[in-house]
Structure formats: structure tokens, C-alpha cells
Amino acid sequence: MIRVTTAQQYNNSIENMQRSNVSIDKLSQQIASGKRVLKPSDDPVAAAQIIKLQRELAQYDKYEINIKVTDRRLTLQESVMSSMRDAMNRIKELIIQGSTGTLTDSDRASIANNMRTETEFMAGLMNTQDSQGEYIFAGSKGEIKPYQLQQDGSYDYQGDEGQRKIQVSNDLFIPSNDSGEYLFEAVTDDLQTEINGAYASQAGPPTPVVSNVIFKTQEDQDLFKSLTDGLGDLQVVVAAGPVITMTDSSGNPVKDENGVDITARAVPASGTIDIIGMTFDVVAPTGAFPGDDTVVLHTQPEQKNILDIVQDYATELEKPQVDQQARDDFQTATTKAFAQWDQASERNIESVTRLGSRLSFMEKVANNNLDFKLFAETALSSIEDVDMASAISKFKLEEVTLQAAQAVFGRVSALSLFDHIQ
């Protein structure tokens, strides 16, 4: 027979009621918070998974903020480019109006004034700032005003070609802007030549072997650009005769407009030679070159912005057409203005198309992020959230058990041997 003392009865009853109280307290906290895991010790494995999923959800919250910021910046850029397109269309109308042959000098001056007004409007658009005060077309230099008016009336780009890329998913970064260099510095102007090479060894001041590099007409320049496109810097070797040989940056002979290699080409007695539209003077060396006998011609087209193109044509409009030469020069300037406007317009259309694709792609990324976020939230809920029906049932059971234990303890504690002594 097992002997149970009164003290053991009391201790066992108290321990059972304490366990019921602890269970009821935990269940009440779970029901109140809706969480099954209240502290890591409740379920260490589940607690680790909960922390991982919470971090993942926090990342998706950051991606959502980044997408909203990028969407605002790109939408603002899209709006500005639309306004730029409208302004450029007005500029084209003014070019057409200004090129009319029946206008007087006063009429053309008035049109030039309207063009300069449009230029100021476009400059304001190109210096647009976002809600944080950053210039959206300055590349990676958002704090610098990209287009600044110079003393000569031209606009100089102060930004760079950089793009700000914002992370919108785990491994995806989307540019949140386009630089002014890409958007507005897209007009090709006249070729700029720079001569690096030796001088003729003659008495007196040194005389350059190659000098006075020019293109007589726009057609000559266009011919040269078409025949040397992609050839890099050209090298001109002057030999006795004098004769010249022209090669590209890879050392291959450059071909003329007839497809013939420019190799050992004789220089006329005048010393001036015309090669595929480019004219330059050649002085034959009388002795050994002090350095390399190769003259390098850097021929790079100057990139100009739409503001300077409009300003240049406005200046042409303001010139009096006093003779036929002035009228011919103005006609050449008009043809050039139309061609440059086409280049700027093509870049505008290209940029808007790219913007639309970027915005559409970003919308898809946002939707994918929502799907992944929902999946993570579902997984987190299955691990962390309490089963309310089960928890309430257990709470009721523990409550009944505690009440029964308390009732029995009251009855047992009331028993006394002295109650039965007569």
C-alpha cells in the first residue's frame, strides 16, 4: 500500500493547478496576439524560420518603396519628354516658316525671337527637378544644374552620362533616370579635326606637314563621314614626291569615293589635296622628320544639344540677306537645321519608347514581387499564426480542468479526522 500524506495531497493539487494556470495563460496570450510562437523557446525551429521570412518580407517592402520612387521619377521624365516633343514640333514649324523665301529681314528676326523664347522654355524642361530637388537629367550629378547658359549664348551640359540604378527585386536593378547627354546631346554637328604629327625640317619656324584641314561644303563633310564611319583616327603618311598614304586606326588603307586605296597618292603642285571630301595642305619635308613621320587626324563630330541648334538657326535668321551668297548660306543653314532637328526628334522618340518599356517592365516586376510577398506571408502565417479554433478549445478544456481541480482541492482540504471524533 502506498502511503499518501496530507502534505503530498496539497502539493500535488497545487502543482496541477499551477500547470493549468500556466497553460491557460499561454493559451490566452496566443488567442489575444493570434501568434502560436510567442518566444523562441516555444519552437526554436519555427522561430528561426519566422525570422528568415520576416527579413524577406522587409526586403519586399523596401523593393516596393524603390519601385514607387522609380515610377515617380520615370513618369516625371516621360511627362517632360512629351512637353519637349511639343516644343520641338513648334520649333520645326518656326523653321518652316522662317525658310519661306518671301519673308523680310524683320519677319525673320521676329521668328528668331520666338525660337529663342522656345529655347528658354526647353532649357527649363531640361533642368527639371524632382520632389527632392535633384535634377533628373544631370546623370549621376543630381545636385548640379545640367544646362547652364554661357556668356556666348550657348548652353553647356554640366552633368555626366551616368544613370542611377535602383534595386527593385533580389537581383534586378532598374535605371531611374536618363542623362541629358543621352537625351539631348544627340545632334551631330560639323566634324572637328585635330592634327597630331611632325613638322617639316626647314629653315626658320617649323612648318606643319599637314595643315588647313577643312570641308568646303556640307556635302563634302557628309561624304567624308559616310566613307570613314567606324574607321577611327586616320593616319596620313607623307613621303618624298610628295605623296601621301592614308590608313585607318587598324593600319588598313582608306578607300576613296571610287573604292580605290589612298596609297602613295600624288600631291598637286599647289600643295592642296582633296581626299574623299576633306581638303588639306601638304608641305613636303626637306629633311628627316624630328619625330614620327605619321600625322594623325582626329576627326570626331561635335555633339550638340537641341538648345544650341535652335540658337544657331535663330542667329542665321537674324542675318540680313543682302546678296545671293547670303541667301545660299541661309539655305544651307536651313537644310542643316532640318537634318539636325530630325536627329533630335529621333532620339526623343527612342527615349520615350525605352521609357514606356521600362515602366511596363517595372509593373511586371512589382506584380511578381507581390506574388512572392504573398507566398512568404502565407508561409509565415502557417508557421507563426495560432489555430484559433484549436486554441479556444484547449483554453476551455484547461479552464474546466482547473475549475474541477479547484473544486476537488476544496473538498479534500475540508476533510479532517477530528470531524469524525465523537
C-alpha positions as CSV (number, residue, x, y, z in Angstrom):
1,M,0.0,0.0,0.0
2,I,1.3,3.4,-1.0
3,R,1.1,5.9,1.8
4,V,-0.1,9.4,0.8
5,T,0.3,12.1,3.3
6,T,-1.8,15.2,3.6
7,A,1.2,17.4,2.5
8,Q,1.6,15.3,-0.7
9,Q,-2.1,15.8,-1.5
10,Y,-1.7,19.6,-1.0
11,N,1.5,19.8,-3.1
12,N,0.2,17.6,-5.9
13,S,-3.1,19.7,-6.1
14,I,-1.2,23.0,-6.1
15,E,1.2,21.8,-8.9
16,N,-1.6,20.6,-11.1
17,M,-3.5,23.9,-10.7
18,Q,-0.3,25.9,-11.4
19,R,0.3,23.9,-14.6
20,S,-3.3,24.6,-15.6
21,N,-2.8,28.3,-14.8
22,V,0.4,28.4,-16.9
23,S,-1.3,26.6,-19.8
24,I,-4.4,28.9,-19.6
25,D,-2.1,32.0,-19.5
26,K,-0.1,30.8,-22.6
27,L,-3.3,30.0,-24.5
28,S,-4.9,33.4,-23.6
29,Q,-1.8,35.2,-24.9
30,Q,-1.9,33.1,-28.1
31,I,-5.5,33.9,-28.6
32,A,-5.0,37.6,-27.8
33,S,-2.0,38.0,-30.2
34,G,-3.0,35.5,-32.8
35,K,0.5,34.1,-32.7
36,R,1.4,30.5,-31.9
37,V,5.1,31.2,-31.3
38,L,5.4,33.9,-28.6
39,K,9.1,33.4,-27.9
40,P,11.9,31.4,-29.4
41,S,11.8,28.7,-26.7
42,D,8.2,27.9,-27.7
43,D,9.5,26.4,-31.0
44,P,13.2,27.0,-31.8
45,V,13.0,25.7,-35.4
46,A,9.8,27.6,-36.2
47,A,11.3,30.8,-34.6
48,A,14.3,30.6,-36.9
49,Q,12.1,30.2,-40.0
50,I,9.9,33.1,-38.8
51,I,13.0,35.4,-38.5
52,K,14.1,34.5,-42.1
53,L,10.6,35.1,-43.5
54,Q,10.3,38.4,-41.7
55,R,13.6,39.6,-43.2
56,E,12.4,38.5,-46.6
57,L,9.2,40.5,-46.2
58,A,11.1,43.5,-45.0
59,Q,13.1,43.4,-48.3
60,Y,10.0,43.2,-50.4
61,D,8.7,46.3,-48.5
62,K,11.9,48.1,-49.5
63,Y,11.6,47.0,-53.1
64,E,8.0,48.3,-53.1
65,I,9.3,51.7,-51.9
66,N,12.0,51.7,-54.6
67,I,9.6,50.9,-57.3
68,K,7.3,53.7,-56.3
69,V,10.2,56.2,-56.2
70,T,11.5,54.9,-59.6
71,D,8.0,55.1,-61.1
72,R,7.6,58.7,-60.0
73,R,10.9,59.7,-61.5
74,L,10.3,57.9,-64.8
75,T,6.7,59.2,-65.0
76,L,8.1,62.8,-64.5
77,Q,10.7,62.2,-67.2
78,E,8.0,60.9,-69.5
79,S,5.9,64.0,-69.0
80,V,8.9,66.2,-69.6
81,M,9.9,64.4,-72.8
82,S,6.3,64.8,-74.0
83,S,6.5,68.6,-73.4
84,M,9.9,68.6,-75.1
85,R,8.3,66.9,-78.1
86,D,5.6,69.6,-78.3
87,A,8.2,72.3,-78.1
88,M,10.3,70.7,-80.8
89,N,7.3,70.5,-83.1
90,R,6.8,74.2,-82.6
91,I,10.5,74.7,-83.4
92,K,10.0,72.8,-86.7
93,E,7.0,74.9,-87.6
94,L,9.2,78.0,-87.0
95,I,12.0,76.6,-89.2
96,I,9.5,76.0,-92.0
97,Q,8.0,79.5,-91.5
98,G,11.4,81.1,-91.4
99,S,12.6,79.4,-94.5
100,T,9.9,80.9,-96.6
101,G,11.5,83.0,-99.3
102,T,9.1,85.9,-99.3
103,L,9.9,87.0,-95.7
104,T,11.6,90.2,-95.0
105,D,14.6,90.6,-92.6
106,S,12.2,91.9,-90.0
107,D,10.0,88.9,-90.4
108,R,12.9,86.5,-89.9
109,A,14.1,88.5,-86.9
110,S,10.6,88.1,-85.3
111,I,10.7,84.3,-85.9
112,A,14.2,84.2,-84.4
113,N,12.9,85.9,-81.3
114,N,10.1,83.3,-81.0
115,M,12.7,80.5,-81.4
116,R,14.8,81.9,-78.6
117,T,11.7,82.0,-76.4
118,E,11.1,78.3,-77.1
119,T,14.8,77.7,-76.3
120,E,14.3,79.2,-72.8
121,F,11.2,77.0,-72.3
122,M,13.1,73.9,-73.3
123,A,16.0,74.8,-71.1
124,G,13.6,74.9,-68.2
125,L,12.3,71.5,-69.0
126,M,15.8,70.1,-69.4
127,N,16.6,71.5,-65.9
128,T,13.6,69.8,-64.3
129,Q,14.0,68.8,-60.6
130,D,12.2,66.0,-58.8
131,S,10.3,66.3,-55.4
132,Q,13.7,66.0,-53.6
133,G,15.2,68.9,-55.5
134,E,17.5,66.7,-57.7
135,Y,18.0,67.5,-61.4
136,I,16.6,64.4,-63.2
137,F,18.7,64.9,-66.3
138,A,22.1,65.5,-64.7
139,G,23.1,61.8,-64.8
140,S,24.7,60.9,-61.5
141,K,25.3,64.6,-60.6
142,G,21.7,65.2,-59.4
143,E,22.8,68.3,-57.3
144,I,24.2,70.1,-60.3
145,K,22.0,72.1,-62.8
146,P,22.7,70.3,-66.0
147,Y,22.1,73.0,-68.6
148,Q,23.7,76.4,-67.9
149,L,23.7,79.4,-70.2
150,Q,27.1,80.6,-71.2
151,Q,28.3,84.1,-72.0
152,D,28.3,83.3,-75.7
153,G,24.6,82.3,-75.6
154,S,25.2,78.6,-75.8
155,Y,24.1,76.0,-73.3
156,D,26.8,73.8,-71.7
157,Y,25.9,70.4,-70.2
158,Q,27.3,70.1,-66.7
159,G,26.1,66.6,-65.9
160,D,27.5,63.3,-66.9
161,E,26.3,60.2,-68.8
162,G,25.6,58.2,-65.6
163,Q,22.3,56.5,-64.6
164,R,21.0,55.9,-61.1
165,K,20.0,52.3,-60.8
166,I,17.6,51.3,-58.0
167,Q,17.1,47.7,-56.8
168,V,13.6,46.5,-57.4
169,S,14.0,42.8,-56.7
170,N,16.6,40.4,-55.4
171,D,18.9,40.5,-58.5
172,L,17.3,43.3,-60.6
173,F,18.3,47.0,-60.8
174,I,16.4,49.4,-63.0
175,P,17.7,52.9,-64.1
176,S,15.6,55.6,-62.5
177,N,16.7,58.3,-65.0
178,D,18.3,59.0,-68.3
179,S,21.1,61.5,-68.6
180,G,20.9,64.7,-70.6
181,E,23.9,63.6,-72.5
182,Y,21.9,60.7,-73.9
183,L,18.6,62.5,-74.3
184,F,19.6,66.0,-75.6
185,E,23.2,65.8,-76.7
186,A,22.2,63.7,-79.7
187,V,22.7,66.1,-82.6
188,T,25.8,65.6,-84.7
189,D,27.4,68.9,-85.8
190,D,30.3,69.6,-88.1
191,L,33.4,67.4,-87.8
192,Q,36.2,68.7,-85.7
193,T,39.7,67.9,-86.8
194,E,42.9,67.9,-84.7
195,I,46.3,67.3,-86.1
196,N,49.0,65.4,-84.1
197,G,52.2,64.9,-86.0
198,A,55.6,66.1,-87.2
199,Y,56.8,69.3,-88.7
200,A,58.9,69.8,-91.9
201,S,62.6,70.2,-91.2
202,Q,63.1,73.6,-92.9
203,A,64.9,76.8,-92.0
204,G,63.1,79.2,-89.9
205,P,60.0,78.4,-87.8
206,P,58.8,74.8,-88.2
207,T,56.1,74.3,-90.7
208,P,53.5,71.5,-90.2
209,V,53.5,68.8,-92.8
210,V,49.7,68.8,-92.9
211,S,47.6,71.9,-92.2
212,N,44.4,73.8,-93.0
213,V,42.1,70.8,-92.8
214,I,38.7,71.9,-94.0
215,F,35.5,70.6,-95.6
216,K,34.4,73.1,-98.3
217,T,30.7,72.1,-98.2
218,Q,28.3,70.2,-96.1
219,E,28.1,67.6,-98.9
220,D,31.9,67.1,-98.7
221,Q,31.7,66.6,-94.9
222,D,28.8,64.1,-95.3
223,L,30.8,62.2,-97.9
224,F,33.8,62.0,-95.6
225,K,31.7,60.8,-92.7
226,S,30.0,58.1,-94.7
227,L,33.3,56.8,-96.1
228,T,35.2,56.8,-92.8
229,D,32.5,55.8,-90.4
230,G,33.9,53.4,-87.8
231,L,37.5,53.7,-89.1
232,G,38.7,55.6,-86.0
233,D,41.6,58.2,-86.2
234,L,43.1,58.4,-89.7
235,Q,46.9,58.4,-90.2
236,V,48.4,60.4,-93.1
237,V,52.0,59.4,-94.1
238,V,53.8,62.0,-96.2
239,A,56.7,60.6,-98.3
240,A,59.0,62.1,-100.9
241,G,57.3,63.3,-104.0
242,P,55.4,64.4,-102.1
243,V,52.9,61.6,-101.9
244,I,50.5,60.6,-99.2
245,T,49.1,57.4,-97.8
246,M,46.0,57.4,-95.6
247,T,45.3,54.5,-93.2
248,D,42.7,53.8,-90.6
249,S,43.3,53.1,-86.9
250,S,43.9,49.4,-87.7
251,G,46.6,50.2,-90.4
252,N,44.4,49.4,-93.3
253,P,44.3,51.7,-96.4
254,V,41.4,54.1,-96.5
255,K,39.4,53.9,-99.8
256,D,38.3,57.0,-101.7
257,E,34.8,57.5,-103.1
258,N,35.7,55.2,-106.1
259,G,36.8,52.4,-103.8
260,V,40.5,52.9,-104.6
261,D,43.1,52.7,-101.8
262,I,44.6,56.0,-100.9
263,T,48.2,54.8,-101.2
264,A,51.1,56.9,-102.5
265,R,48.6,59.4,-103.8
266,A,50.5,62.3,-105.5
267,V,50.0,65.8,-104.1
268,P,49.3,68.5,-106.8
269,A,51.8,71.3,-107.3
270,S,49.6,73.7,-105.4
271,G,50.2,71.5,-102.3
272,T,46.5,71.2,-101.7
273,I,44.9,67.8,-101.9
274,D,41.2,66.7,-101.7
275,I,40.6,63.3,-100.2
276,I,37.1,62.0,-100.0
277,G,35.7,65.4,-99.2
278,M,38.4,66.6,-96.9
279,T,40.8,69.2,-98.1
280,F,44.2,70.0,-96.6
281,D,47.6,71.5,-97.4
282,V,50.7,69.3,-97.6
283,V,54.3,70.5,-97.2
284,A,56.9,68.0,-98.2
285,P,59.8,67.6,-95.7
286,T,63.2,68.8,-96.8
287,G,65.0,66.5,-94.4
288,A,64.3,64.0,-91.8
289,F,61.3,64.4,-89.5
290,P,62.2,65.4,-86.0
291,G,59.7,62.7,-84.8
292,D,57.3,60.3,-86.3
293,D,56.6,60.8,-90.0
294,T,52.9,60.0,-89.4
295,V,50.3,62.7,-89.0
296,V,47.2,61.6,-87.1
297,L,44.0,63.3,-87.9
298,H,41.4,63.1,-85.1
299,T,38.1,63.5,-86.9
300,Q,35.3,63.4,-84.5
301,P,31.9,65.0,-85.0
302,E,30.9,67.5,-82.3
303,Q,27.8,66.5,-80.4
304,K,25.5,69.4,-79.8
305,N,22.3,69.8,-77.9
306,I,18.9,70.9,-79.3
307,L,19.2,74.2,-77.5
308,D,22.3,75.2,-79.3
309,I,20.9,74.0,-82.6
310,V,17.9,76.3,-82.3
311,Q,20.1,79.2,-81.1
312,D,22.4,78.7,-84.1
313,Y,19.5,78.8,-86.6
314,A,18.0,81.8,-84.8
315,T,21.3,83.6,-85.4
316,E,21.1,82.7,-89.1
317,L,17.6,84.1,-89.3
318,E,18.8,87.4,-87.9
319,K,21.4,87.8,-90.6
320,P,20.3,90.2,-93.4
321,Q,20.1,88.5,-96.8
322,V,21.8,91.2,-98.7
323,D,23.0,89.2,-101.7
324,Q,22.8,85.8,-103.3
325,Q,25.7,84.4,-101.3
326,A,23.9,85.3,-98.1
327,R,20.7,83.6,-99.4
328,D,22.7,80.5,-100.3
329,D,24.3,80.4,-96.9
330,F,20.9,80.7,-95.3
331,Q,19.5,77.9,-97.4
332,T,22.4,75.7,-96.4
333,A,21.8,76.5,-92.7
334,T,18.1,75.6,-93.2
335,T,18.9,72.3,-94.7
336,K,21.3,71.6,-91.8
337,A,18.7,72.7,-89.2
338,F,16.1,70.3,-90.6
339,A,18.6,67.4,-90.6
340,Q,19.6,68.2,-87.0
341,W,16.0,68.5,-85.9
342,D,15.4,65.0,-87.3
343,Q,18.2,63.6,-85.2
344,A,16.9,65.3,-82.0
345,S,13.4,64.1,-82.8
346,E,14.5,60.5,-83.4
347,R,16.3,60.5,-80.0
348,N,13.2,61.9,-78.3
349,I,11.0,59.1,-79.8
350,E,13.6,56.5,-79.0
351,S,13.8,57.6,-75.4
352,V,10.1,57.7,-74.9
353,T,9.8,54.2,-76.3
354,R,12.5,53.0,-73.9
355,L,10.7,54.7,-71.1
356,G,7.5,53.0,-71.9
357,S,9.2,49.6,-72.0
358,R,10.9,50.3,-68.7
359,L,7.7,51.4,-67.0
360,S,5.9,48.3,-68.3
361,F,8.7,46.0,-67.2
362,M,8.7,47.6,-63.8
363,E,5.0,47.0,-63.4
364,K,5.6,43.3,-64.1
365,V,8.4,43.2,-61.5
366,A,6.0,44.8,-59.0
367,N,3.4,42.2,-59.7
368,N,6.0,39.4,-59.3
369,N,7.1,40.9,-56.0
370,L,3.5,40.9,-54.8
371,D,3.3,37.2,-55.7
372,F,6.5,36.4,-53.8
373,K,5.4,38.5,-50.9
374,L,2.1,36.7,-50.7
375,F,3.9,33.4,-50.8
376,A,6.2,34.5,-47.9
377,E,3.3,35.9,-45.9
378,T,1.4,32.6,-46.3
379,A,4.4,30.6,-45.2
380,L,4.9,32.9,-42.2
381,S,1.2,32.6,-41.2
382,S,1.3,28.8,-41.4
383,I,4.3,28.8,-39.0
384,E,3.6,31.7,-36.7
385,D,-0.2,32.1,-36.5
386,V,-2.3,30.2,-34.0
387,D,-5.2,27.9,-34.9
388,M,-7.9,29.9,-33.2
389,A,-10.4,27.0,-33.0
390,S,-7.9,24.6,-31.6
391,A,-6.6,27.2,-29.1
392,I,-10.0,28.2,-27.9
393,S,-11.0,24.5,-27.4
394,K,-7.8,23.9,-25.4
395,F,-8.4,27.0,-23.4
396,K,-12.0,25.8,-22.5
397,L,-10.6,22.4,-21.6
398,E,-7.9,23.8,-19.4
399,E,-10.5,26.1,-17.8
400,V,-12.8,23.2,-17.0
401,T,-9.9,21.1,-15.7
402,L,-8.7,23.9,-13.4
403,Q,-12.2,24.5,-12.1
404,A,-12.6,20.8,-11.4
405,A,-9.2,20.7,-9.7
406,Q,-10.0,23.7,-7.6
407,A,-13.4,22.1,-6.6
408,V,-11.8,18.8,-5.6
409,F,-9.0,20.6,-3.7
410,G,-11.6,22.4,-1.8
411,R,-13.4,19.3,-0.9
412,V,-10.2,17.4,0.0
413,S,-8.8,20.3,2.0
414,A,-12.0,20.4,4.1
415,L,-11.6,16.8,5.2
416,S,-10.4,16.4,8.8
417,L,-10.1,13.4,11.1
418,F,-11.3,15.5,14.0
419,D,-14.7,15.9,12.2
420,H,-15.3,12.2,12.8
421,I,-14.3,12.0,16.5
422,Q,-17.3,11.9,18.8
